Amino acid sequence: MLHLPKLTNTQQEAVLKLIAGTTAFDNTPPIAEHILLHLRHGGDKADSHLLVEQENQVIGYAHLDQTDLVAGPSVELVVDPNHRKAGIGKALLSKAIQICGDRLRLWSHGDLPVASKLAESNNFQRVRTVLQMSKHLDDIKTINQIDPQFVIRSFLPGLDDQGWLTLNNKVFANHPEQGNWSLNDLKLRQKEDWFDPEGFFIAEKLGQMIGFVWTKVHGAKSHQHDGQESHDHAAIGEIYITGIDPAFEGLGLGKVLTSTGLNYLKYQGIENGILYVDEENSAALNLYKSLGFKQSGKDCLFKYKNPQ
C-alpha cells in the first residue's frame, strides 16, 4: 500500500478509472464530487492518497483530508468490485486511522450494506445521513412569484462570482461541505462540462442578491461491465444547490426557486430530477415532499470510536 501526498498523472487516471467502474457497478458514486473535482484538476495541496495496486492496476483507493481542525479528518475509499471481500477495504481503513488518528470520519455514499458493514466492524458509528430524493418532471407546475419585486435571472459568470460566494457562505456558514467556499471552488465547477450558467438562477430584490438555485445535468453516458455489455443512462437533472438569505426566509422563495430550476430541467427534455438534503433538515424535506420528491437513496457519515 502506498501513502502519497500527490498522484502522478498515470496514478490519477487509474484512480478515476477505478471510481468510474465502481460507480457503474454500484449505480452510485463511491467518492464525493469535490474530491473528483480535485482529482480531475490536479489534486489539492492539503489532501493525501492511499493506493493498493495489483498488476499495474489500482484496485483500492482512499482519499484523506486532514484540513478540518474542528470536525476532524475524513476518509472516503473505494475498492474494485472484482477484489472485494479480500480485506482491501479493511486495510485502507486501518491505515487511514493510523495516519489520521481517532477523530477520523468516514463517508459512505449510497449507504451500501458492504460499506456499512466495513464501517461498523471497524468501530465507526453513524452520525449523519444525507438523503437523495427524486421525482419525475412531467408534473412540474409554474409557481407565480409571491412578491412582484422579486427578479429571477440566470447567473453571469465573472460578474456574479463574488456576490454569489458571499451569499453562499452566509447561507451555509455552518455547513460542513457547502460553507466557506473560495473563488477557486466556484471556478473549478465552472470548468466542468456540466456547468450551465443558464440553469443557475439568481433571485434579487431591489438589486440585492437574496437567493439562488443551481441546477446540474448528469448527461447520458455509456459504460461497460467487464468490458462486454454496454448500457445507456438517460440524463438526470439535479437541484444542485439552493440557498436563501436568512433575512428573506419564510416568504416562499425556496419553493419558487426550486420550481424554477425544475422547470428549466424539464424543458431541456429531462424526465427525472434528484436532489440531496440532510435528513434532519425538516423544513427543506417538507418543501421537497410538497413538490413531489421521494427518498431514493442516502449517504452516511460515520465517526470512529476508539475501542480502548
C-alpha positions as CSV (number, residue, x, y, z in Angstrom):
1,M,0.0,0.0,0.0
2,L,1.3,3.5,-0.9
3,H,0.6,6.7,1.0
4,L,1.2,9.6,-1.3
5,P,0.9,13.4,-1.0
6,K,0.3,13.7,-4.7
7,L,-0.7,11.4,-7.5
8,T,1.2,11.1,-10.8
9,N,-0.8,11.6,-14.0
10,T,-0.8,7.8,-14.5
11,Q,-2.0,7.1,-10.9
12,Q,-4.6,9.9,-11.3
13,E,-6.0,8.3,-14.4
14,A,-6.0,4.8,-12.8
15,V,-7.9,6.1,-9.7
16,L,-10.5,7.9,-11.9
17,K,-10.9,4.7,-13.9
18,L,-11.5,2.8,-10.7
19,I,-14.1,5.3,-9.5
20,A,-15.9,5.3,-12.8
21,G,-16.0,1.5,-12.9
22,T,-17.3,1.2,-9.4
23,T,-19.9,3.9,-10.0
24,A,-21.2,1.9,-12.9
25,F,-21.2,-1.3,-10.9
26,D,-22.9,0.0,-7.8
27,N,-25.1,2.7,-9.5
28,T,-23.8,5.3,-7.1
29,P,-20.5,7.3,-6.9
30,P,-18.2,6.0,-4.1
31,I,-16.4,9.3,-3.8
32,A,-17.8,12.8,-3.3
33,E,-18.0,15.3,-6.1
34,H,-15.5,17.8,-4.6
35,I,-12.9,15.0,-4.4
36,L,-13.5,14.1,-8.0
37,L,-13.0,17.7,-9.0
38,H,-9.7,17.9,-7.3
39,L,-8.6,14.6,-8.8
40,R,-9.5,15.7,-12.3
41,H,-7.9,19.1,-12.0
42,G,-4.6,18.1,-10.4
43,G,-5.4,17.4,-6.8
44,D,-5.5,19.6,-3.7
45,K,-2.3,20.5,-1.8
46,A,-3.9,19.6,1.5
47,D,-5.0,16.0,0.7
48,S,-3.2,12.7,0.5
49,H,-3.9,9.3,-1.0
50,L,-3.7,5.6,-0.3
51,L,-3.3,3.3,-3.2
52,V,-3.5,-0.5,-3.4
53,E,-2.1,-1.8,-6.8
54,Q,-2.1,-5.1,-8.5
55,E,-0.7,-5.9,-11.9
56,N,-0.3,-2.2,-12.7
57,Q,-3.9,-1.5,-11.8
58,V,-5.3,0.4,-8.8
59,I,-7.7,-1.9,-7.1
60,G,-8.1,0.1,-3.9
61,Y,-8.0,3.9,-3.2
62,A,-8.6,6.1,-0.2
63,H,-8.7,9.9,-0.1
64,L,-7.5,11.5,3.2
65,D,-8.5,15.1,4.1
66,Q,-7.0,16.4,7.3
67,T,-7.9,20.1,6.8
68,D,-10.9,20.3,9.1
69,L,-9.5,21.0,12.6
70,V,-13.0,21.3,14.1
71,A,-14.9,18.3,12.8
72,G,-11.7,16.2,12.3
73,P,-10.1,14.4,9.4
74,S,-12.2,12.4,6.9
75,V,-11.6,9.5,4.6
76,E,-13.5,8.2,1.5
77,L,-12.5,4.9,-0.1
78,V,-13.3,2.6,-3.0
79,V,-12.4,-1.0,-3.7
80,D,-12.6,-2.6,-7.2
81,P,-15.8,-4.8,-7.1
82,N,-13.8,-7.7,-8.5
83,H,-11.5,-7.5,-5.5
84,R,-14.0,-7.1,-2.6
85,K,-14.0,-9.5,0.4
86,A,-10.3,-9.7,0.2
87,G,-9.5,-7.3,3.1
88,I,-8.6,-4.3,1.0
89,G,-11.2,-2.0,2.5
90,K,-10.2,-3.0,6.0
91,A,-6.5,-2.5,5.2
92,L,-7.2,1.0,3.7
93,L,-9.4,2.0,6.7
94,S,-6.8,0.7,9.2
95,K,-4.0,2.7,7.5
96,A,-6.3,5.8,7.5
97,I,-6.8,5.5,11.2
98,Q,-3.1,5.1,11.7
99,I,-2.4,8.3,9.7
100,C,-5.3,10.5,10.9
101,G,-5.9,9.4,14.4
102,D,-9.0,8.5,16.4
103,R,-11.1,11.6,15.3
104,L,-11.4,10.1,11.8
105,R,-14.7,10.4,9.9
106,L,-15.8,8.1,7.1
107,W,-18.3,8.8,4.3
108,S,-20.3,6.0,2.8
109,H,-22.1,7.1,-0.4
110,G,-25.2,5.1,-1.3
111,D,-25.3,3.5,2.2
112,L,-24.4,0.2,0.6
113,P,-24.6,-2.8,3.0
114,V,-21.0,-3.7,2.3
115,A,-19.8,-0.2,3.3
116,S,-21.9,-0.1,6.5
117,K,-20.6,-3.5,7.5
118,L,-17.0,-2.3,6.9
119,A,-17.6,0.8,9.0
120,E,-19.3,-0.8,11.9
121,S,-16.9,-3.7,12.1
122,N,-14.1,-1.3,12.4
123,N,-15.6,0.7,15.3
124,F,-17.2,3.5,13.3
125,Q,-20.6,4.8,14.4
126,R,-23.2,6.5,12.1
127,V,-23.6,10.2,13.0
128,R,-25.2,11.9,9.9
129,T,-27.4,10.9,7.0
130,V,-27.9,12.8,3.8
131,L,-31.0,11.7,1.7
132,Q,-31.2,11.5,-2.0
133,M,-34.7,12.4,-3.3
134,S,-36.1,12.1,-6.8
135,K,-39.1,12.7,-8.9
136,H,-40.4,12.6,-12.5
137,L,-40.5,16.1,-14.0
138,D,-43.7,15.6,-16.0
139,D,-46.0,17.2,-13.4
140,I,-43.9,20.4,-12.6
141,K,-46.1,23.4,-12.5
142,T,-45.2,27.1,-12.7
143,I,-45.4,28.9,-9.4
144,N,-46.1,32.6,-9.6
145,Q,-43.8,34.9,-7.7
146,I,-45.4,35.9,-4.5
147,D,-43.6,39.3,-4.5
148,P,-43.5,41.4,-7.7
149,Q,-40.3,42.9,-6.5
150,F,-38.5,39.5,-6.9
151,V,-36.5,39.2,-10.0
152,I,-35.1,35.8,-11.1
153,R,-32.4,35.7,-13.7
154,S,-29.5,33.5,-14.8
155,F,-26.1,33.7,-13.3
156,L,-23.5,35.8,-15.0
157,P,-20.0,34.2,-14.7
158,G,-17.4,36.7,-13.7
159,L,-19.9,39.4,-12.8
160,D,-21.8,37.4,-10.2
161,D,-18.9,35.3,-8.8
162,Q,-18.0,37.3,-5.7
163,G,-21.6,38.3,-4.8
164,W,-22.7,34.7,-5.1
165,L,-19.8,33.4,-2.9
166,T,-20.7,36.0,-0.2
167,L,-24.3,34.9,-0.2
168,N,-23.5,31.2,-0.4
169,N,-21.0,31.4,2.6
170,K,-23.6,33.4,4.6
171,V,-26.4,30.9,3.9
172,F,-24.2,27.8,4.6
173,A,-22.0,29.3,7.3
174,N,-22.3,26.1,9.5
175,H,-22.5,23.6,6.7
176,P,-19.5,21.2,6.6
177,E,-19.3,20.9,2.7
178,Q,-21.2,23.9,1.3
179,G,-19.8,26.6,3.6
180,N,-16.6,28.6,3.3
181,W,-16.2,28.2,-0.4
182,S,-13.3,30.1,-2.1
183,L,-13.3,31.6,-5.6
184,N,-11.3,28.6,-6.7
185,D,-14.1,26.2,-5.5
186,L,-16.5,28.1,-7.8
187,K,-14.1,28.3,-10.7
188,L,-13.4,24.5,-10.6
189,R,-17.1,23.8,-11.1
190,Q,-17.4,26.4,-13.9
191,K,-14.7,24.4,-15.8
192,E,-16.8,21.2,-15.7
193,D,-18.6,20.0,-18.8
194,W,-21.9,20.1,-16.9
195,F,-21.7,23.7,-15.9
196,D,-24.5,25.7,-17.5
197,P,-25.0,29.4,-16.4
198,E,-28.4,29.5,-17.9
199,G,-29.5,26.8,-15.4
200,F,-28.0,28.7,-12.5
201,F,-30.7,31.1,-11.2
202,I,-30.3,34.2,-9.1
203,A,-33.1,35.8,-7.1
204,E,-32.8,39.6,-6.5
205,K,-34.9,42.1,-4.7
206,L,-34.2,45.8,-5.4
207,G,-30.9,44.8,-6.9
208,Q,-29.8,42.7,-3.9
209,M,-28.9,39.0,-4.4
210,I,-31.1,37.2,-1.9
211,G,-31.3,33.6,-3.1
212,F,-30.3,31.1,-5.8
213,V,-30.9,27.7,-7.3
214,W,-28.2,25.9,-9.2
215,T,-29.1,23.0,-11.5
216,K,-26.8,20.3,-12.8
217,V,-27.4,17.8,-15.6
218,H,-25.8,14.4,-15.4
219,G,-25.5,13.6,-19.1
220,A,-26.4,10.4,-20.8
221,K,-23.4,8.2,-21.0
222,S,-22.4,4.6,-21.9
223,H,-20.3,2.3,-19.8
224,Q,-19.3,-1.4,-19.8
225,H,-19.4,-4.2,-17.3
226,D,-16.4,-6.5,-17.6
227,G,-15.5,-4.9,-20.9
228,Q,-18.6,-6.5,-22.6
229,E,-22.1,-5.3,-22.0
230,S,-22.9,-1.6,-22.8
231,H,-25.7,0.4,-21.1
232,D,-27.1,3.9,-21.7
233,H,-28.2,6.1,-18.9
234,A,-30.8,8.8,-19.5
235,A,-29.8,12.2,-18.5
236,I,-30.8,13.2,-14.9
237,G,-31.3,16.7,-13.7
238,E,-30.2,17.7,-10.2
239,I,-31.2,20.6,-8.0
240,Y,-27.5,21.0,-7.1
241,I,-27.6,23.8,-4.5
242,T,-30.5,26.0,-3.3
243,G,-29.9,28.9,-0.8
244,I,-32.0,31.8,0.6
245,D,-30.6,34.7,2.6
246,P,-31.8,34.2,6.2
247,A,-33.4,37.6,6.1
248,F,-35.8,36.5,3.4
249,E,-36.7,33.1,4.6
250,G,-40.4,32.3,5.1
251,L,-41.6,34.2,2.0
252,G,-42.0,31.1,-0.2
253,L,-38.9,32.0,-2.2
254,G,-37.4,28.5,-1.8
255,K,-40.4,26.9,-3.5
256,V,-40.3,29.5,-6.3
257,L,-36.6,28.9,-6.9
258,T,-36.8,25.1,-6.8
259,S,-39.7,25.1,-9.2
260,T,-37.8,27.5,-11.5
261,G,-34.9,25.0,-11.5
262,L,-37.2,22.0,-12.1
263,N,-39.0,23.7,-15.0
264,Y,-35.7,24.6,-16.6
265,L,-34.6,20.9,-16.4
266,K,-37.9,19.8,-17.7
267,Y,-37.7,22.0,-20.8
268,Q,-34.2,20.6,-21.5
269,G,-36.0,17.3,-22.2
270,I,-35.0,15.7,-18.9
271,E,-37.6,13.4,-17.4
272,N,-36.1,12.7,-13.9
273,G,-34.8,15.0,-11.2
274,I,-32.8,14.4,-8.0
275,L,-31.5,16.5,-5.0
276,Y,-29.7,15.9,-1.7
277,V,-30.8,17.1,1.7
278,D,-29.8,16.4,5.3
279,E,-32.2,14.0,7.0
280,E,-32.5,16.4,9.9
281,N,-33.4,19.4,7.8
282,S,-37.2,19.1,8.3
283,A,-38.1,22.4,6.6
284,A,-36.3,21.5,3.4
285,L,-37.6,18.0,3.5
286,N,-41.2,19.2,3.8
287,L,-40.6,21.6,0.9
288,Y,-39.3,18.9,-1.4
289,K,-42.0,16.5,-0.4
290,S,-44.6,19.1,-1.3
291,L,-43.1,19.3,-4.7
292,G,-43.4,15.5,-5.2
293,F,-39.9,14.3,-4.3
294,K,-39.5,10.9,-2.6
295,Q,-36.4,9.4,-1.0
296,S,-34.4,7.3,-3.4
297,G,-31.1,6.8,-1.6
298,K,-28.8,8.1,1.1
299,D,-25.2,8.9,2.1
300,C,-24.0,8.3,5.6
301,L,-21.2,9.8,7.7
302,F,-19.5,7.5,10.3
303,K,-17.2,8.6,13.1
304,Y,-14.5,6.4,14.6
305,K,-14.9,5.4,18.2
306,N,-11.7,4.2,19.8
307,P,-12.4,0.9,21.5
308,Q,-9.8,1.5,24.1
